């Protein structure tokens, strides 16, 4: 049963679910409990999202011509 909960939570987090949403779905009293249980995964996801920002095209900056 625990493996099913873990798979459920990690799949949600890998698809971009907020940690607080996963907390409520799992019934954890605090978001810290969820972060502690899935700390490595949550940390890796946050870092990966930051690194992925480098792959996004830069938005053109508008300049005002007078």
ChimeraX commands (.cxc) that place a marker at each C-alpha (Angstrom):
marker #1 position 0.00,0.00,0.00 radius 0.5
marker #1 position 2.84,2.39,0.83 radius 0.5
marker #1 position 4.38,1.87,-2.62 radius 0.5
marker #1 position 1.08,2.85,-4.21 radius 0.5
marker #1 position 0.96,6.08,-2.18 radius 0.5
marker #1 position 4.55,6.86,-3.10 radius 0.5
marker #1 position 3.92,6.22,-6.80 radius 0.5
marker #1 position 0.77,8.36,-6.65 radius 0.5
marker #1 position 2.61,11.28,-5.03 radius 0.5
marker #1 position 5.70,11.14,-7.21 radius 0.5
marker #1 position 3.66,10.94,-10.41 radius 0.5
marker #1 position 1.66,13.98,-9.36 radius 0.5
marker #1 position 4.80,15.92,-8.50 radius 0.5
marker #1 position 6.51,14.91,-11.75 radius 0.5
marker #1 position 3.57,16.29,-13.69 radius 0.5
marker #1 position 3.80,19.64,-11.97 radius 0.5
marker #1 position 1.32,19.31,-9.10 radius 0.5
marker #1 position 1.93,21.72,-6.25 radius 0.5
marker #1 position 3.42,20.19,-3.13 radius 0.5
marker #1 position 0.54,21.63,-1.09 radius 0.5
marker #1 position -1.99,19.84,-3.32 radius 0.5
marker #1 position -0.16,16.55,-2.85 radius 0.5
marker #1 position -0.05,17.24,0.89 radius 0.5
marker #1 position -3.84,17.54,1.04 radius 0.5
marker #1 position -4.43,14.50,-1.16 radius 0.5
marker #1 position -2.18,12.37,1.05 radius 0.5
marker #1 position -3.67,13.76,4.25 radius 0.5
marker #1 position -0.41,15.10,5.66 radius 0.5
marker #1 position -0.96,17.62,8.46 radius 0.5
marker #1 position 1.83,19.86,7.18 radius 0.5
marker #1 position 3.49,20.56,3.85 radius 0.5
marker #1 position 6.79,19.93,5.66 radius 0.5
marker #1 position 5.73,16.29,6.11 radius 0.5
marker #1 position 5.21,15.95,2.36 radius 0.5
marker #1 position 8.47,17.72,1.56 radius 0.5
marker #1 position 10.35,15.51,4.02 radius 0.5
marker #1 position 8.87,12.31,2.58 radius 0.5
marker #1 position 9.59,13.35,-1.00 radius 0.5
marker #1 position 12.45,15.81,-0.36 radius 0.5
marker #1 position 14.86,14.52,-2.97 radius 0.5
marker #1 position 12.19,14.34,-5.61 radius 0.5
marker #1 position 10.75,17.78,-4.85 radius 0.5
marker #1 position 14.23,19.34,-4.73 radius 0.5
marker #1 position 15.25,17.69,-8.02 radius 0.5
marker #1 position 12.04,18.86,-9.69 radius 0.5
marker #1 position 12.58,22.46,-8.56 radius 0.5
marker #1 position 16.16,22.44,-9.84 radius 0.5
marker #1 position 15.14,20.81,-13.10 radius 0.5
marker #1 position 12.46,23.46,-13.72 radius 0.5
marker #1 position 15.06,26.17,-13.19 radius 0.5
marker #1 position 17.48,24.48,-15.57 radius 0.5
marker #1 position 14.68,24.06,-18.14 radius 0.5
marker #1 position 14.31,27.84,-18.18 radius 0.5
marker #1 position 17.57,27.94,-20.10 radius 0.5
marker #1 position 15.94,26.04,-22.98 radius 0.5
marker #1 position 13.04,28.45,-23.32 radius 0.5
marker #1 position 13.39,31.06,-26.05 radius 0.5
marker #1 position 14.06,34.52,-24.75 radius 0.5
marker #1 position 11.11,36.85,-25.16 radius 0.5
marker #1 position 11.82,39.85,-27.29 radius 0.5
marker #1 position 12.07,43.05,-25.35 radius 0.5
marker #1 position 10.06,45.94,-26.71 radius 0.5
marker #1 position 11.73,49.28,-27.16 radius 0.5
marker #1 position 9.91,52.55,-27.55 radius 0.5
marker #1 position 10.94,54.47,-30.65 radius 0.5
marker #1 position 10.29,58.20,-30.52 radius 0.5
marker link #1:1,2 radius 0.2
marker link #1:2,3 radius 0.2
marker link #1:3,4 radius 0.2
marker link #1:4,5 radius 0.2
marker link #1:5,6 radius 0.2
marker link #1:6,7 radius 0.2
marker link #1:7,8 radius 0.2
marker link #1:8,9 radius 0.2
marker link #1:9,10 radius 0.2
marker link #1:10,11 radius 0.2
marker link #1:11,12 radius 0.2
marker link #1:12,13 radius 0.2
marker link #1:13,14 radius 0.2
marker link #1:14,15 radius 0.2
marker link #1:15,16 radius 0.2
marker link #1:16,17 radius 0.2
marker link #1:17,18 radius 0.2
marker link #1:18,19 radius 0.2
marker link #1:19,20 radius 0.2
marker link #1:20,21 radius 0.2
marker link #1:21,22 radius 0.2
marker link #1:22,23 radius 0.2
marker link #1:23,24 radius 0.2
marker link #1:24,25 radius 0.2
marker link #1:25,26 radius 0.2
marker link #1:26,27 radius 0.2
marker link #1:27,28 radius 0.2
marker link #1:28,29 radius 0.2
marker link #1:29,30 radius 0.2
marker link #1:30,31 radius 0.2
marker link #1:31,32 radius 0.2
marker link #1:32,33 radius 0.2
marker link #1:33,34 radius 0.2
marker link #1:34,35 radius 0.2
marker link #1:35,36 radius 0.2
marker link #1:36,37 radius 0.2
marker link #1:37,38 radius 0.2
marker link #1:38,39 radius 0.2
marker link #1:39,40 radius 0.2
marker link #1:40,41 radius 0.2
marker link #1:41,42 radius 0.2
marker link #1:42,43 radius 0.2
marker link #1:43,44 radius 0.2
marker link #1:44,45 radius 0.2
marker link #1:45,46 radius 0.2
marker link #1:46,47 radius 0.2
marker link #1:47,48 radius 0.2
marker link #1:48,49 radius 0.2
marker link #1:49,50 radius 0.2
marker link #1:50,51 radius 0.2
marker link #1:51,52 radius 0.2
marker link #1:52,53 radius 0.2
marker link #1:53,54 radius 0.2
marker link #1:54,55 radius 0.2
marker link #1:55,56 radius 0.2
marker link #1:56,57 radius 0.2
marker link #1:57,58 radius 0.2
marker link #1:58,59 radius 0.2
marker link #1:59,60 radius 0.2
marker link #1:60,61 radius 0.2
marker link #1:61,62 radius 0.2
marker link #1:62,63 radius 0.2
marker link #1:63,64 radius 0.2
marker link #1:64,65 radius 0.2
marker link #1:65,66 radius 0.2
view
